[in-house]
């Protein structure tokens, strides 16, 4: 009985700790980032794909992104305690110590960079390092000080497809720049829609992340709309320069116009439901466009 009780406690502790680690690296967010890295790899590849190397790339991207998310929670543990959405995070709640979370995050980051450098090339690993530094050491502390934090976050958030592309090609070319630009522009309506919904919670921690210091204003809404509109000429460039065919270009443009219209509705009504629609619209817009671009490559 005594042995069974001890074994049960150990198992329970192990499962709880594992779940805390998953929460530390923000596994759902990290998986979406990993998809973008895989997308970049496929776009950069020739007709054949080495699925072993693709798996290594996804693992490396997962580890680096998880490390950045973990460091973010270490640095913001006291601020996370103030917000309803983040108060139960493992470091903020005390389930993981600062030291443990810091060490785990560093180990993940170092191993992720090693995988990119060893199996692919130095350039892709350095882009990974740069994205981690920007997210954890620039974006994170800047959130309380300046609305420019969103720009830093967008740069870090747009790095995954570049890492995947460069991992295969070893170079940064026009395709690579276009992939970065697409994901960079997408970050703004995506992030500001979330910030619109969570503005009250963010204010508890002193975050002013919407374009206007006053939060949910007409100015914030119109900047969100204008930033979304910038994706339209980018999609036109994809089409006019023959990076996509007629059908794929048409489908991507339909998705982009719909996404832009969702941002326009937020500007027009400035209601929470509009921000929610834009947020969910951002969730499906980018992966659908990326899938269409991958399909276009093999048509």
GIZIZI-V109348 format. One record per pair of residues at least 12 apart in sequence whose C-alpha atoms are under 6 Angstrom apart, sorted by the first residue. I is the first residue (numbers start at 1). J is the second residue. D is the distance in whole Angstrom. If there is no record, write none. Layout:
i=I j=J d=D
i=I j=J d=D
//
This chain:
i=20 j=90 d=6
i=24 j=70 d=5
i=25 j=66 d=4
i=25 j=69 d=5
i=25 j=70 d=5
i=34 j=58 d=6
i=34 j=61 d=6
i=34 j=62 d=6
i=36 j=160 d=6
i=36 j=161 d=5
i=37 j=160 d=5
i=37 j=161 d=4
i=37 j=164 d=4
i=38 j=164 d=6
i=40 j=161 d=4
i=40 j=164 d=4
i=40 j=165 d=4
i=41 j=164 d=4
i=41 j=165 d=4
i=44 j=165 d=5
i=44 j=168 d=6
i=60 j=112 d=4
i=60 j=115 d=6
i=63 j=108 d=5
i=63 j=109 d=6
i=63 j=112 d=5
i=64 j=109 d=5
i=64 j=112 d=5
i=67 j=105 d=4
i=67 j=108 d=6
i=67 j=109 d=5
i=68 j=132 d=5
i=68 j=136 d=6
i=70 j=105 d=5
i=71 j=136 d=6
i=72 j=136 d=5
i=74 j=98 d=6
i=77 j=91 d=6
i=77 j=92 d=5
i=79 j=205 d=5
i=80 j=92 d=6
i=82 j=204 d=6
i=82 j=205 d=6
i=83 j=201 d=6
i=113 j=125 d=5
i=120 j=167 d=5
i=124 j=163 d=5
i=124 j=166 d=6
i=124 j=167 d=5
i=131 j=156 d=5
i=135 j=153 d=6
i=135 j=156 d=6
i=139 j=152 d=5
i=139 j=153 d=5
i=143 j=207 d=6
i=144 j=206 d=6
i=144 j=207 d=5
i=147 j=209 d=5
i=154 j=184 d=5
i=154 j=187 d=5
i=158 j=180 d=5
i=158 j=183 d=5
i=158 j=184 d=5
i=162 j=176 d=6
i=189 j=224 d=5
i=189 j=228 d=6
i=190 j=279 d=6
i=190 j=282 d=5
i=192 j=210 d=6
i=193 j=275 d=5
i=193 j=279 d=5
i=221 j=267 d=4
i=222 j=267 d=5
i=225 j=263 d=5
i=225 j=264 d=5
i=228 j=260 d=6
i=229 j=260 d=6
i=244 j=296 d=6
i=252 j=289 d=6
i=262 j=278 d=5
//
